[in-house]
C-alpha cells in the first residue's frame, strides 16, 4: 500500500507533421482496487527548429573502374524555419573525393542561402586510383553543416568499389583472310 513506480514515456515525432499538436491518453492498469485503470493525458507539440538540414539519400554504394570516377547525386534540403547556407566537406576517405554543383561545372564548398523547405542538388565525384585492385573500396562521409548554427548538420555515406576489367586472351588462326559475303 502506498507504493509507487516511475514510468518513462518516450514519444517519437519523426513521422508526424511539423507545427502540429497531438493529444492522446496513456492507459495504466494496476492492482489498485480504488483505481484499477488510470488514464493520463499526453500532449505533444511538434515544432520546427530554427535551423535544420536533411541530406538524401543517407547512403549510396557505387563502383568505377580503376583510374575512372564514380559520380553520386545528393539533395540538401533546408527543413528549418529560417533561411540558411551550408558548408560542405568530405571526411573519412582515402581516395580523392570532391563536391561539385549539380551540373559538375564547378567544385563547391558551400551552398545557399536556401529558404525554408527549399532544396538543392549537388554531385560528389570519387576518383578511383589506377592502383586500386578489383574489389578495393573506399568510404567517404559527406558533411553538410549549417552556417548559422554549427551544431546543426547532416551526413551522407558513400562507398565506392573499384572494378578491373578482366583481360581475356584471344587467339584464333583463320584458314583464310578472305571474307565471304555470300
ZIWO-V116553 format. One line per field, one symbol per residue. ss: DSSP state (a for helix, b for strand, c for the rest). phi: phi as a letter, one per 30 degrees, with the letter a starting at -180 (. if undefined). psi: psi as a letter, one per 20 degrees, with the letter a starting at -180 (. if undefined). A space follows every 10 residues. Layout:
# ZIWO-V116553
ss=???
phi=???
psi=???
This chain:
# ZIWO-V116553
ss=cccccccccc cccccccccb bbbbbbbbbc ccccccbbbb bbbbbbcccc ccbbbbccbb bbbbbcccbb bbbbbbbbcc cccbbbbbbb bcccccbbbb bcccccbccb bbbbccccbb bbbbbbbccc ccccccbbbb bbbbbbcccc ccbbbbbbbb bbbccccccc cccccccccc cc
phi=.idbbdbccc ccceccddhb cbbabccccb cdddbdbbcc dbbbccccde babbcbddab babadeiccc cbcbccbdcd ccdacbdcab biccdebbcb dddhcadbba bjdcdeicbb cbbcccddde dddejdbbcb cccbbeddbd dcabbbcbbc cdbcddccdb bbccdbcccc cd
psi=pjqrpqpppp pojgjqprlq ppqrpppppr johhmhpppo qppppoapqg pqqppqrhqq prqqqpiaqp pqpqpppojr iqqqrpqqrp riqhqppqpr rhikiqpqir qaqprpjqrq qrppppopqh ipqpiqrppq popopphhni iprrqppppp ppqppppoqo ppoqhqjppo j.
